[in-house]
Every structure is written in C-alpha cells, then in structure tokens.
Amino acid sequence: MRQIIECVPNFSEGRDKGVIDQIVKAIGSVEGVKVLDVDPGEATNRTVVTFVGEPEAVLEGAFQGVRKSAEVIDMRKHHGAHPRSGGCDVLPLVPVSGISLEECAVLARGLAERIFKELGIPCYCYEAAAFKPERKNLAVCRAGEYEALPEKIADPARRPDFSPSEFNDTVARCGAINVGARNFLVAVNFNLNTTSTRRAMAVAFDVREKGRKAREGGSLTGKLLKDADGNQIWIPGTLKGCKAIGWYIDEYGIAQVSMNITDIAATPLHIAYEEVCRAAAARGLKVTGTEIVGLVPKSVLMDAGKYYLEKQKRSLGISDDEIMKIAVKSMSLDDLRPFNPREKVIEYLMADPEEVAEKERLVRMSLKSFAAETASESPAPGGGSISAYMGALGAALGTMVANLSAHKRGWDDRWKEFSDWAEKGQAIMSELVGLVDEDTAAFDKIMAAFGLPKGTEEEKAARAQAIEEATLFASQVPLRTMKASFKAFEIARAMASEGNPNSVSDAGVGTLAARSAVLGACLNVKINAVGLKDQVKASALIAEAEEIAAKAIREESEILEIVNGKING
C-alpha cells in the first residue's frame, strides 16, 4: 500500500497575502506534494496550510515551507489572537494511509533535527513525537509563547529538544517550532452571540477536558485550591480529547470558543457542538454558528449528518451529499461564509480530478449522453455496463420506496426500520454505479492486451498471458454485477411486502430491473469466460453465474406475485 501522510503547518501570518503565497509556493514546489487547503485568519494572524503526499515529499515540502517562513516572517513584529511560539508555530505529521502514527513520530523527530541543524531554528517535539511525557501536550511546549523563549532556552529543563544554548538572532526572528505527529485533529470555532471574551472563556473551561482551576466557593475569584501535596486542583470539563479557549474576533465582531478536538473518536464534532450549545445556554448565551478551520475527514460530516437525521427520525438512506447538507445546516457551518464540502473534506481534495473523470467517464454523463454513447458504433459501453446500470436503478427504486415509507404520515414509529433498508439500498446502488465504468474498463483491458506486440516468442507469451488475465477479469466483473444486483431483491421484497402501499409498483419495477441486470450480466460472464484457455476456471464461472440467474428468476416471480396481489387488492 502506498504510504501517504498529511502535514498541517500553522504559520504566524494571516494578513499579508504576499507572504502567505511565498510560503505556500515553497511547499508546493516540491514534486509529489499536493497542497489541499490554505486557510488564513486575519484576527488570529495565522494561516493553516494542509498538504499531502508520500513521506519523503511531505518532509521536504515541510522543510521548504519552514525555510521560506524564516525568511519572510519576523516574530518580533507578530501580534495575533492565537497562541504561538514561532513563525512556523506547529508542524504536525498525520498518518493517512499505509503508515502508522509511530512511524510518523520517527519522521517528525528527524524533521525537527534537520530544521535545527540546517536552519538553526529550535524545535520542540510534541504529541506522539515527544521525547518527554509532559511534552505530549502542545500547551506545555508552547507555555509562555514566543515571549518566554529567552528564559526557556536558558533553562535546561524547559529548553526545546533541539536548541541552541542561548537566545540568539535566529531565535529572535523565527521563534521555536513545535514539530509533532498526531492523528486527525479537528480545529473548530463556535461563534457566540456575545462580545465578551470572559464569558466565552467560561464556556471553554466548562467543556474542555482540562477544565478549570478549582477555587473556594466555586467562584471565579475565590482562592485557588490545592491538594495535600500542594498541587493545583482542577475541575475537569465535559469533553474528552478537547482543548479550548475563548477569544474575541475583531473581524467578525463576536466572541468564539476556539477548540481543537484531538480525539474525534471520543468526541465527534457534532457532540462537541451540542455540548458547547448546552454550556453556552447555561450561561445565557447562544451558539450562532460553527467555523471549521482547515480540513476534516469525510466521516466527521457524515457522522454529524446521520446523528441529526436520527434525531429527526428521518431515513439515513440518502446520498452522501444530502447527509452532509444536513450536517452543514444543523451546526450552522455556513454562518460566517458559505461552506462547500468539496473544499473542506480531505478525501475530496486528495482525489485527482483527471483520474476521477476517467474512472467515472460513463456515470458522469447525462442520461441522454449515456444512451447516445451506448448507441454509437463504439463497442463500449456494452451489455455489461448496461446491466450494472439496470441493477443500480433496481436498487435505487427499492431505496426510494424505503425512504418514502420512512417518511410516511402515521408510520413515524417505523422510521428506523425503513431507514435501515434505505441504507442497504444506497450501498448496493453505489456498488453497481461503480461497476458501470468498471465493466467498460475491463473491455478496454482486453483490447489493450490484444494490441501488445507479438514479434518474438517472448512477446507472444507475454501477450497471451495478458489476454488470459484480461479475459478472466472481464468475466469476473459481470459476475460481481450479478451478485450485487441480486442483493436488490431483498430490498424489493421487503418494500413490496411492508413498504408504502402507494409505491408497491415501484418495488415491482425495481424487481424487473434487478432481474434484467442479473440475466444480462450472466450473458457477459458466459461470452467472456468461453474465451479463457483455462477451461476449469471458465466452467466454474459459468456454473456460478447460471446458479445466480436461476435464483433471480425465482425471486422475480415471487416478488411480482406480492406486487400484483397488493395492486389487485
């Protein structure tokens, strides 16, 4: 598996576009790096850059970004609302695929060492990359911020992990960088209907895991309470894996609770939103909206959308786009500016537009264009792709009936039953939509194999092997279409029997479509399998296909009997 990591450096400049562009250009100039997002904040005077790639490229991109920031940012002139200790303040590496958090920690330590050795900028290592347990907490590394660096560097116990022995001109200009490795972090601001930083801070103390310092009488001004050993007593907040502060944003004219969710498994974004709303209401405040800083995994919005759909007792078996729209509206993610998931979700931004366009060439067409392409003299798309699309339509009709049933007046207590069916239908439909283009791609592989050179014996052997492999694949794809389409019968049967009676004919049409998909794909299995030299594999594929086809005919007959019975009364 290809190793992919994400890097999310935060630079202490959010107002000068020229400076920001220079840093981003330095990062993006490294081959293999893909810059996904640049999110500047004027009030915080801070820009979050998100980029991804293979480890070597990302490490080089990070280094070049730091090098350029050292040239264009002077920390002696920096002021902003967000805590910071350097021109590049934090530099975390995040595992995306094919690499562990522990491996990212090793890479982060090596990057910190290189930054100090080559650029002279001191570095703390935090979270998974920390050399000292207490430095897993970023707040410990950044304590006192940039202004405290002279005394921290002079103190061996507080000195950065890679550091000069004394404060010098490089440190004065660049500050110190916090280099780390962590899992996905969601940075989010909750907008409040107040201008009071103190009240925003109170809400932050209520919810953040660390909580607040305990005082006599529970007041805000009482004497601090300590335990028998003289240690400060803390009253923990309500949200695990969350750090938060309150601040006032001149740009918006409001106070916010600014939060980092460091464990989205323990505290999903929607749970944090609900809890901040509760804590704010308890203090006479209201959360007016939510602002995501940087990017989020798709699951963050999907989980939120499903959570609010469940609260509304509405079906979850709708498209991803519709689920995310519910998340956006439920948490007012578009309060301050329009929110477009295509610009904020990591998975969408990581996708190569050209690769996606090629992979989804057919399914991105209009119905009219798809029909015209099928009717053209080109041999693809052919029966295999059409079968997959018929299967997708069969599943879609069953899903539609499930969604209509979940929303039917008087059936409110059954919404979850039909929502579950609709979710199953969505999954089957998505699988079959993918098979529309995959079947055509399988045909293209056969054509490519036949086009290979055959001038020598070695070339002939390689060509024959390629043809055999491509033919086997072209037999397996329609078999997958058969299996996926057959799953649509379960939904059609349930909807014909239990679904909204006004839509029973739709369940019947879905059944017909699924049956045609299975039988059509069966023909494609057969015509491709007979071209295999390995007759044992060919016979096995054909036998399996014929068995599924026979079952599909029986399913169709039984379900249509139910449908006609309902229609005829």
Backbone torsions as a table, in degrees:
resi	resn	phi	psi	omega
1	MET	NA	137.7	178.7
2	ARG	-65.2	134.1	178.3
3	GLN	-85.0	125.2	178.9
4	ILE	-129.7	130.8	173.4
5	ILE	-126.6	156.5	177.5
6	GLU	-110.8	145.3	174.5
7	CYS	-127.1	135.4	-175.3
8	VAL	-129.7	69.2	179.3
9	PRO	-70.9	144.8	175.3
10	ASN	-112.5	118.8	-178.1
11	PHE	-105.1	142.3	-175.4
12	SER	-83.9	60.8	173.3
13	GLU	-159.7	118.0	-179.4
14	GLY	-130.8	8.7	-174.3
15	ARG	-119.3	-31.1	-177.1
16	ASP	-95.0	101.8	-176.8
17	LYS	-61.4	-33.9	179.4
18	GLY	-62.5	-41.9	178.7
19	VAL	-67.0	-45.4	-179.7
20	ILE	-60.1	-44.5	-178.5
21	ASP	-62.2	-37.3	179.3
22	GLN	-63.8	-41.8	-179.8
23	ILE	-66.8	-46.2	-179.0
24	VAL	-64.1	-39.2	178.2
25	LYS	-62.1	-39.7	179.3
26	ALA	-63.6	-40.5	178.4
27	ILE	-66.5	-50.3	-175.4
28	GLY	-70.2	-14.7	-179.8
29	SER	-72.5	-14.7	-179.0
30	VAL	-78.8	126.1	179.9
31	GLU	-62.3	133.1	179.7
32	GLY	96.2	-6.9	178.1
33	VAL	-95.5	136.0	174.5
34	LYS	-121.5	112.4	178.0
35	VAL	-77.9	121.0	-176.3
36	LEU	-94.8	-33.5	-172.0
37	ASP	-158.7	142.1	173.1
38	VAL	-129.1	117.1	-172.2
39	ASP	-126.2	90.7	179.9
40	PRO	-83.6	148.7	175.7
41	GLY	-127.1	119.5	-176.2
42	GLU	-69.1	-46.2	-177.5
43	ALA	-65.8	-41.6	-179.9
44	THR	-79.0	-15.4	-176.3
45	ASN	52.4	54.4	-170.5
46	ARG	-153.5	141.1	178.7
47	THR	-125.7	131.1	176.9
48	VAL	-100.9	122.2	177.9
49	VAL	-111.0	135.7	178.3
50	THR	-122.2	124.7	175.9
51	PHE	-141.7	158.1	-175.9
52	VAL	-135.7	167.0	177.3
53	GLY	160.9	-173.1	174.8
54	GLU	-74.5	155.7	-171.3
55	PRO	-50.0	-49.5	-176.0
56	GLU	-59.9	-43.4	-179.7
57	ALA	-67.1	-42.7	-179.0
58	VAL	-64.6	-41.6	178.9
59	LEU	-62.3	-40.9	178.9
60	GLU	-68.7	-40.5	177.7
61	GLY	-61.5	-41.4	178.1
62	ALA	-62.6	-44.3	-178.8
63	PHE	-62.9	-44.1	-178.9
64	GLN	-66.8	-34.2	175.7
65	GLY	-65.0	-41.3	177.7
66	VAL	-65.7	-43.6	179.9
67	ARG	-57.8	-46.3	-178.8
68	LYS	-68.2	-39.1	179.1
69	SER	-62.3	-32.8	178.1
70	ALA	-66.5	-26.4	-179.9
71	GLU	-83.2	-31.0	-169.0
72	VAL	-112.7	-8.5	179.0
73	ILE	-117.0	128.0	176.4
74	ASP	-113.9	108.9	-175.1
75	MET	-65.5	-17.7	178.0
76	ARG	-67.7	-15.7	-178.6
77	LYS	-111.5	4.6	-172.4
78	HIS	-88.3	135.2	173.0
79	HIS	-142.4	137.6	179.2
80	GLY	-169.5	168.1	-175.6
81	ALA	-77.6	-20.9	-174.3
82	HIS	-91.6	140.3	174.3
83	PRO	-56.1	143.1	-179.7
84	ARG	-160.2	153.9	177.7
85	SER	-128.8	-7.4	-179.3
86	GLY	-157.8	168.9	177.1
87	GLY	-58.9	-42.9	162.8
88	CYS	-103.7	110.1	-169.8
89	ASP	-83.5	-53.1	176.6
90	VAL	-126.7	147.9	-176.2
91	LEU	-142.5	76.6	-176.9
92	PRO	-91.2	144.8	171.5
93	LEU	-104.4	135.9	-174.6
94	VAL	-126.4	123.4	177.8
95	PRO	-68.9	133.4	177.8
96	VAL	-109.9	-52.8	178.5
97	SER	-156.4	145.4	174.6
98	GLY	72.0	9.6	-177.6
99	ILE	-149.2	145.7	-176.7
100	SER	-94.6	165.3	175.6
101	LEU	-62.5	-38.5	179.8
102	GLU	-62.9	-40.2	177.7
103	GLU	-66.0	-37.9	177.3
104	CYS	-65.1	-34.3	178.6
105	ALA	-63.2	-42.2	178.0
106	VAL	-62.5	-43.1	179.0
107	LEU	-63.7	-39.1	-179.6
108	ALA	-64.2	-41.0	178.6
109	ARG	-64.3	-40.7	178.1
110	GLY	-65.0	-38.5	177.8
111	LEU	-64.8	-43.1	178.9
112	ALA	-60.8	-42.6	179.7
113	GLU	-63.8	-42.3	179.7
114	ARG	-64.7	-42.7	180.0
115	ILE	-58.2	-42.8	-179.4
116	PHE	-70.5	-44.3	-176.8
117	LYS	-65.7	-40.2	-174.4
118	GLU	-93.5	-28.3	-176.4
119	LEU	-114.2	-14.1	179.0
120	GLY	76.5	11.6	-178.8
121	ILE	-90.9	124.5	-179.4
122	PRO	-67.3	148.9	-177.7
123	CYS	-136.3	133.9	165.9
124	TYR	-94.1	146.0	173.2
125	CYS	-106.9	125.4	-172.8
126	TYR	-127.5	173.4	-175.5
127	GLU	49.8	-129.6	-172.8
128	ALA	-64.2	-20.4	-178.9
129	ALA	-90.2	-0.4	-174.7
130	ALA	-62.2	137.8	173.6
131	PHE	-84.1	-26.9	-179.7
132	LYS	-117.8	136.8	-175.9
133	PRO	-52.6	-41.6	-176.3
134	GLU	-67.5	-21.6	-178.1
135	ARG	-85.3	2.7	169.7
136	LYS	-61.7	-27.5	179.6
137	ASN	-87.1	117.3	-179.6
138	LEU	-56.6	-36.2	-177.9
139	ALA	-61.1	-33.0	177.8
140	VAL	-67.0	-44.3	179.7
141	CYS	-64.7	-36.7	-173.2
142	ARG	-95.7	5.5	-177.1
143	ALA	-53.4	130.9	-179.8
144	GLY	82.9	-11.3	178.6
145	GLU	57.0	-159.2	-176.0
146	TYR	-58.0	-39.0	-174.4
147	GLU	-64.5	-22.7	-177.8
148	ALA	-89.5	-2.8	-174.5
149	LEU	-59.5	-39.5	179.5
150	PRO	-56.2	-45.7	-178.8
151	GLU	-75.8	-30.9	179.2
152	LYS	-70.1	-40.7	179.2
153	ILE	-67.7	-30.0	178.5
154	ALA	-75.5	-13.8	-178.0
155	ASP	-105.5	110.9	-177.6
156	PRO	-54.8	-29.3	-178.3
157	ALA	-76.0	-22.9	-176.0
158	ARG	-112.5	-3.5	-177.4
159	ARG	-63.0	145.5	175.4
160	PRO	-55.2	158.5	-178.6
161	ASP	-63.9	-34.6	173.6
162	PHE	-122.8	111.6	-166.9
163	SER	-157.1	148.9	168.9
164	PRO	-71.7	166.3	-178.6
165	SER	-79.4	-14.7	179.5
166	GLU	-147.1	158.4	178.5
167	PHE	-65.9	128.8	-177.6
168	ASN	-133.4	-175.2	-176.3
169	ASP	-63.7	-37.5	179.6
170	THR	-63.0	-44.5	179.3
171	VAL	-66.8	-38.1	179.8
172	ALA	-61.7	-37.9	-178.6
173	ARG	-81.6	-41.3	-170.9
174	CYS	-101.4	-20.5	-175.4
175	GLY	72.5	-150.8	-179.6
176	ALA	-127.8	146.5	-178.4
177	ILE	-105.9	140.6	174.9
178	ASN	-102.2	104.4	-176.2
179	VAL	-101.8	128.6	-175.5
180	GLY	-149.2	-178.0	174.0
181	ALA	-135.7	133.3	-178.1
182	ARG	-153.0	165.9	171.3
183	ASN	-81.0	179.3	-177.4
184	PHE	-53.9	132.6	176.7
185	LEU	-119.0	134.7	175.5
186	VAL	-103.3	118.0	176.0
187	ALA	-97.1	124.7	-172.9
188	VAL	-146.2	143.9	175.0
189	ASN	-117.3	134.2	177.5
190	PHE	-104.8	118.8	-176.7
191	ASN	-79.5	136.2	-178.1
192	LEU	-116.5	153.1	177.8
193	ASN	-86.1	51.7	178.8
194	THR	-151.3	159.2	173.8
195	THR	-106.4	4.6	-174.6
196	SER	-86.3	112.7	175.5
197	THR	-63.8	-37.1	-177.5
198	ARG	-63.1	-41.4	179.5
199	ARG	-71.6	-36.7	175.6
200	ALA	-63.5	-39.5	178.8
201	MET	-65.9	-36.7	178.9
202	ALA	-62.2	-41.7	177.6
203	VAL	-65.0	-42.0	178.3
204	ALA	-59.2	-42.5	178.6
205	PHE	-64.0	-36.0	-179.5
206	ASP	-62.0	-37.4	-169.6
207	VAL	-104.2	-28.7	-175.1
208	ARG	-67.4	148.8	-174.9
209	GLU	-57.4	-40.3	-178.5
210	LYS	-64.8	-32.4	178.6
211	GLY	78.3	-140.6	-177.6
212	ARG	-138.4	162.0	176.9
213	LYS	-69.2	135.8	179.3
214	ALA	-76.4	137.9	179.5
215	ARG	-130.7	157.8	179.7
216	GLU	-59.4	133.7	177.2
217	GLY	72.8	3.5	-179.8
218	GLY	70.8	12.2	-178.5
219	SER	-84.6	169.9	179.2
220	LEU	-82.6	-16.1	-175.4
221	THR	-117.4	-1.5	-178.8
222	GLY	-65.8	170.3	-179.4
223	LYS	-65.3	138.7	178.9
224	LEU	-65.8	138.8	-179.1
225	LEU	-98.2	137.8	178.8
226	LYS	-127.4	156.6	179.8
227	ASP	-83.8	-175.2	-176.1
228	ALA	-61.8	-24.4	-180.0
229	ASP	-92.7	4.9	178.5
230	GLY	85.0	10.1	179.9
231	ASN	-88.1	143.7	179.3
232	GLN	-61.0	134.8	176.2
233	ILE	-90.7	133.8	179.4
234	TRP	-115.6	143.1	173.2
235	ILE	-100.2	110.5	-174.8
236	PRO	-66.1	152.5	175.6
237	GLY	-85.5	-173.0	-169.5
238	THR	-96.4	-13.2	-174.0
239	LEU	-111.6	118.9	178.3
240	LYS	-72.1	144.8	175.3
241	GLY	65.6	28.9	-179.6
242	CYS	-127.5	135.7	173.3
243	LYS	-115.9	140.9	-175.8
244	ALA	-155.2	148.5	172.0
245	ILE	-138.8	167.3	174.8
246	GLY	-112.9	142.4	178.0
247	TRP	-152.0	167.8	177.0
248	TYR	-108.1	134.9	-178.8
249	ILE	-110.8	109.0	179.8
250	ASP	-58.0	-39.7	-176.3
251	GLU	-56.7	-36.5	-177.4
252	TYR	-104.8	-16.6	-178.8
253	GLY	71.8	28.5	-179.5
254	ILE	-138.8	164.1	170.8
255	ALA	-93.8	152.6	179.5
256	GLN	-134.5	154.7	162.9
257	VAL	-97.0	113.8	-179.8
258	SER	-96.6	124.7	-171.8
259	MET	-131.5	141.9	166.4
260	ASN	-110.7	119.6	175.7
261	ILE	-95.0	104.2	-174.3
262	THR	-88.7	-9.6	178.2
263	ASP	-138.6	89.5	-175.6
264	ILE	-73.9	-12.0	174.4
265	ALA	-75.6	-40.7	179.7
266	ALA	-75.5	-38.6	-179.2
267	THR	-135.4	92.2	175.1
268	PRO	-63.3	158.5	-177.8
269	LEU	-56.0	-43.3	-176.0
270	HIS	-67.3	-30.6	176.7
271	ILE	-70.6	-40.3	176.3
272	ALA	-61.3	-43.0	179.1
273	TYR	-60.1	-47.9	-179.2
274	GLU	-61.5	-39.3	-177.3
275	GLU	-72.7	-38.6	176.4
276	VAL	-64.8	-38.8	175.9
277	CYS	-59.6	-43.8	-179.6
278	ARG	-64.0	-47.4	-178.3
279	ALA	-65.4	-37.6	178.5
280	ALA	-66.1	-44.7	-179.7
281	ALA	-61.5	-35.2	179.4
282	ALA	-65.0	-20.6	179.0
283	ARG	-108.0	17.6	176.7
284	GLY	78.3	17.1	-177.2
285	LEU	-112.2	170.1	178.2
286	LYS	-136.9	137.1	172.7
287	VAL	-82.4	119.7	-176.4
288	THR	-96.1	-13.8	-179.5
289	GLY	178.4	174.2	-177.3
290	THR	-132.2	138.7	-179.0
291	GLU	-123.7	112.4	176.1
292	ILE	-84.6	127.5	178.5
293	VAL	-97.5	125.4	-178.0
294	GLY	79.6	-146.5	-173.4
295	LEU	-114.6	164.7	176.7
296	VAL	-136.5	152.3	170.5
297	PRO	-64.5	151.6	-179.8
298	LYS	-56.5	-36.4	-176.2
299	SER	-60.1	-28.5	-179.6
300	VAL	-61.0	-46.0	-179.9
301	LEU	-77.3	-36.0	179.0
302	MET	-64.2	-44.6	179.0
303	ASP	-62.5	-39.7	179.8
304	ALA	-66.1	-46.4	-180.0
305	GLY	-59.9	-43.2	179.7
306	LYS	-66.1	-36.3	178.6
307	TYR	-60.2	-46.2	-177.7
308	TYR	-74.6	-31.4	174.2
309	LEU	-63.5	-42.0	178.0
310	GLU	-62.9	-40.1	178.5
311	LYS	-63.1	-32.8	179.3
312	GLN	-84.6	-3.4	-175.5
313	LYS	56.2	47.9	178.1
314	ARG	-116.3	157.3	-176.8
315	SER	-64.8	139.3	175.9
316	LEU	-91.1	-5.3	-175.9
317	GLY	-84.8	54.7	177.7
318	ILE	-121.8	175.8	-175.6
319	SER	-67.2	158.1	177.7
320	ASP	-58.0	-40.8	-179.0
321	ASP	-61.1	-40.6	-179.8
322	GLU	-69.3	-37.8	178.4
323	ILE	-63.7	-43.0	-179.8
324	MET	-68.7	-31.6	176.2
325	LYS	-62.4	-39.5	176.8
326	ILE	-62.3	-41.1	178.8
327	ALA	-62.5	-45.3	-178.7
328	VAL	-60.4	-46.7	-177.5
329	LYS	-73.2	-35.2	-176.9
330	SER	-68.3	-34.5	-178.5
331	MET	-105.3	9.7	179.4
332	SER	49.7	50.2	179.1
333	LEU	-69.2	-14.7	179.3
334	ASP	-103.7	25.3	-177.8
335	ASP	-65.6	-45.8	-174.7
336	LEU	-94.7	-29.1	180.0
337	ARG	-160.5	160.6	179.0
338	PRO	-57.5	142.2	-179.5
339	PHE	-115.2	118.3	179.9
340	ASN	-115.9	109.7	-179.0
341	PRO	-54.8	-29.3	-179.9
342	ARG	-66.1	-16.0	179.6
343	GLU	-107.2	-4.9	-174.7
344	LYS	-123.0	-12.3	-175.9
345	VAL	-97.8	125.6	-173.7
346	ILE	-56.4	-47.3	-175.7
347	GLU	-60.9	-37.2	179.5
348	TYR	-67.7	-41.1	-176.5
349	LEU	-75.0	-26.7	179.0
350	MET	-74.1	-24.2	-176.8
351	ALA	-67.8	136.4	176.6
352	ASP	-79.7	117.6	-176.6
353	PRO	-55.9	-38.6	-179.3
354	GLU	-68.5	-41.4	178.7
355	GLU	-65.3	-41.8	179.5
356	VAL	-64.2	-43.1	-179.4
357	ALA	-62.1	-38.7	179.5
358	GLU	-70.9	-41.9	-178.4
359	LYS	-68.1	-30.1	-177.2
360	GLU	-114.8	37.5	-175.4
361	ARG	-59.0	-43.9	-176.7
362	LEU	-78.6	-47.0	-173.3
363	VAL	-70.3	-13.6	176.2
364	ARG	-87.3	-5.4	179.1
365	MET	-75.4	159.1	169.0
366	SER	-72.5	162.7	177.6
367	LEU	-57.5	-40.9	-178.9
368	LYS	-64.5	-45.3	-178.8
369	SER	-66.0	-39.1	179.8
370	PHE	-63.8	-41.9	178.3
371	ALA	-64.9	-41.5	-179.5
372	ALA	-66.2	-40.4	178.0
373	GLU	-64.0	-39.7	178.6
374	THR	-64.8	-38.3	-177.2
375	ALA	-77.4	-12.2	-176.3
376	SER	-70.9	175.3	-178.6
377	GLU	-74.5	-8.0	176.5
378	SER	-69.0	137.1	-178.7
379	PRO	-73.6	-9.1	178.6
380	ALA	-134.0	138.1	5.6
381	PRO	-72.7	148.3	179.6
382	GLY	-123.1	-152.6	-175.8
383	GLY	-60.7	-32.3	-180.0
384	GLY	-65.8	-46.3	179.3
385	SER	-67.1	-39.4	178.9
386	ILE	-64.6	-38.9	177.8
387	SER	-61.7	-43.8	178.9
388	ALA	-61.5	-40.3	-179.5
389	TYR	-68.9	-39.1	175.8
390	MET	-61.2	-40.5	177.4
391	GLY	-62.2	-40.2	178.7
392	ALA	-63.0	-40.6	178.9
393	LEU	-67.3	-37.4	176.6
394	GLY	-61.3	-45.7	177.6
395	ALA	-65.2	-37.7	-178.9
396	ALA	-63.9	-39.4	179.4
397	LEU	-66.9	-42.4	175.7
398	GLY	-61.1	-39.3	178.5
399	THR	-65.5	-40.4	178.2
400	MET	-59.6	-45.3	179.7
401	VAL	-62.5	-39.3	178.6
402	ALA	-62.6	-43.3	179.6
403	ASN	-67.4	-40.1	176.6
404	LEU	-63.8	-37.2	179.8
405	SER	-69.3	-39.2	179.6
406	ALA	-63.1	-27.8	-175.6
407	HIS	-102.0	5.1	-175.9
408	LYS	-70.7	134.1	178.3
409	ARG	-59.4	132.1	179.2
410	GLY	89.5	-7.9	179.5
411	TRP	-109.3	23.4	-174.2
412	ASP	-57.2	-33.3	-177.7
413	ASP	-75.5	-5.1	-179.5
414	ARG	-110.0	9.1	-174.3
415	TRP	-57.7	-39.4	-176.6
416	LYS	-67.3	-39.1	178.0
417	GLU	-55.8	-48.5	-177.2
418	PHE	-78.0	-29.7	175.6
419	SER	-61.5	-41.3	178.1
420	ASP	-61.4	-41.5	177.6
421	TRP	-64.8	-40.9	-179.4
422	ALA	-65.0	-37.7	177.4
423	GLU	-64.3	-41.3	176.4
424	LYS	-60.4	-43.0	-179.6
425	GLY	-63.5	-40.7	177.9
426	GLN	-60.6	-41.7	-179.1
427	ALA	-64.5	-43.3	179.1
428	ILE	-65.2	-43.7	179.9
429	MET	-60.5	-44.6	179.7
430	SER	-61.5	-41.8	178.8
431	GLU	-61.5	-43.6	-177.1
432	LEU	-72.6	-34.4	175.6
433	VAL	-61.1	-40.5	177.0
434	GLY	-63.6	-33.3	-178.3
435	LEU	-74.4	-16.7	177.1
436	VAL	-59.2	-51.4	-179.9
437	ASP	-77.6	-30.4	-177.9
438	GLU	-66.9	-33.9	178.5
439	ASP	-65.7	-41.8	177.5
440	THR	-66.6	-37.2	177.7
441	ALA	-63.8	-35.3	178.0
442	ALA	-64.2	-40.5	177.3
443	PHE	-64.1	-41.6	179.5
444	ASP	-61.3	-34.7	178.6
445	LYS	-64.9	-38.6	177.8
446	ILE	-63.3	-45.5	-180.0
447	MET	-62.4	-39.0	179.0
448	ALA	-66.1	-38.2	179.7
449	ALA	-65.9	-41.3	178.3
450	PHE	-66.6	-22.0	-179.8
451	GLY	-85.6	-2.8	-179.6
452	LEU	-67.7	153.3	-179.3
453	PRO	-64.7	152.5	179.9
454	LYS	-142.3	37.0	-177.5
455	GLY	-78.8	-29.1	-179.3
456	THR	-118.7	168.7	178.3
457	GLU	-63.0	-39.0	179.2
458	GLU	-64.0	-41.2	179.8
459	GLU	-67.4	-39.1	177.8
460	LYS	-61.8	-42.1	-179.6
461	ALA	-65.5	-43.3	179.9
462	ALA	-65.1	-38.7	179.0
463	ARG	-65.5	-43.5	179.9
464	ALA	-63.0	-40.4	179.3
465	GLN	-65.9	-41.5	179.5
466	ALA	-64.4	-39.9	178.9
467	ILE	-64.6	-43.3	179.6
468	GLU	-61.5	-45.2	-179.4
469	GLU	-65.8	-41.1	-179.5
470	ALA	-67.9	-37.0	179.3
471	THR	-67.9	-39.9	177.0
472	LEU	-62.0	-44.6	179.4
473	PHE	-62.5	-41.5	-179.8
474	ALA	-67.6	-18.7	174.5
475	SER	-85.7	-34.4	-176.8
476	GLN	-74.1	-34.5	-178.3
477	VAL	-62.3	-50.7	177.4
478	PRO	-64.8	-26.5	174.9
479	LEU	-65.5	-38.5	175.0
480	ARG	-63.8	-38.1	177.0
481	THR	-62.0	-40.8	178.3
482	MET	-61.0	-47.3	-177.6
483	LYS	-64.5	-42.1	180.0
484	ALA	-67.3	-43.5	-179.6
485	SER	-64.9	-36.2	179.6
486	PHE	-61.6	-32.3	179.9
487	LYS	-64.6	-21.7	-179.9
488	ALA	-68.2	-23.4	179.9
489	PHE	-62.4	-37.2	-179.1
490	GLU	-58.8	-42.6	-179.7
491	ILE	-70.2	-44.4	-179.8
492	ALA	-60.1	-41.2	179.5
493	ARG	-63.4	-46.5	-179.2
494	ALA	-62.2	-41.3	-178.2
495	MET	-72.3	-34.3	176.6
496	ALA	-65.6	-36.4	-176.6
497	SER	-83.8	-43.7	-168.9
498	GLU	-116.6	-13.0	-173.7
499	GLY	-78.2	-177.3	179.1
500	ASN	-54.9	116.9	-175.8
501	PRO	-62.0	-24.2	179.2
502	ASN	-70.4	-14.1	-177.7
503	SER	-115.1	17.3	-175.9
504	VAL	-63.4	-31.7	178.7
505	SER	-65.2	-32.2	178.0
506	ASP	-66.6	-37.8	175.3
507	ALA	-63.5	-36.0	178.5
508	GLY	-66.8	-43.8	178.5
509	VAL	-64.5	-38.0	176.1
510	GLY	-61.0	-37.2	177.6
511	THR	-64.2	-45.5	179.1
512	LEU	-61.4	-41.3	179.8
513	ALA	-65.1	-42.7	-179.9
514	ALA	-64.3	-41.4	179.3
515	ARG	-63.5	-43.4	178.7
516	SER	-64.1	-37.1	178.5
517	ALA	-62.8	-44.8	-179.1
518	VAL	-64.2	-48.0	-177.0
519	LEU	-69.4	-37.0	177.9
520	GLY	-65.1	-44.5	178.8
521	ALA	-65.5	-32.3	178.0
522	CYS	-60.3	-41.6	177.8
523	LEU	-60.6	-37.2	180.0
524	ASN	-71.7	-34.7	174.2
525	VAL	-60.3	-46.6	-176.0
526	LYS	-64.2	-48.8	-174.1
527	ILE	-67.0	-29.3	177.3
528	ASN	-82.4	-38.9	-177.0
529	ALA	-65.3	-33.2	-179.2
530	VAL	-66.3	-16.0	177.9
531	GLY	-84.9	-3.5	179.9
532	LEU	-77.9	140.0	173.8
533	LYS	-74.7	-31.8	178.6
534	ASP	-79.8	94.0	-175.2
535	GLN	-70.8	-22.4	176.9
536	VAL	-66.3	-46.7	177.5
537	LYS	-65.1	-40.5	-179.0
538	ALA	-61.0	-45.7	-179.1
539	SER	-63.7	-39.5	-179.4
540	ALA	-65.8	-41.8	179.6
541	LEU	-64.3	-44.8	-178.3
542	ILE	-66.5	-40.2	179.6
543	ALA	-63.4	-42.5	179.1
544	GLU	-65.0	-41.4	-179.8
545	ALA	-64.2	-42.9	-178.8
546	GLU	-66.4	-34.2	177.7
547	GLU	-64.5	-43.9	179.2
548	ILE	-65.6	-40.1	-179.5
549	ALA	-62.2	-41.2	179.2
550	ALA	-63.6	-41.4	178.5
551	LYS	-64.6	-37.6	-179.0
552	ALA	-63.8	-39.6	179.5
553	ILE	-63.7	-40.7	178.3
554	ARG	-66.0	-42.8	179.6
555	GLU	-60.4	-45.8	-179.4
556	GLU	-58.1	-46.5	-178.0
557	SER	-61.3	-45.7	-177.5
558	GLU	-67.2	-42.0	-177.8
559	ILE	-70.4	-40.6	178.8
560	LEU	-64.6	-30.4	175.5
561	GLU	-63.3	-41.3	176.7
562	ILE	-64.8	-45.0	-178.0
563	VAL	-61.4	-50.0	-178.8
564	ASN	-65.0	-32.9	176.8
565	GLY	-63.8	-40.9	178.6
566	LYS	-68.0	-41.3	-178.7
567	ILE	-66.3	-41.4	-177.5
568	ASN	-81.7	-4.5	177.4
569	GLY	80.6	NA	NA
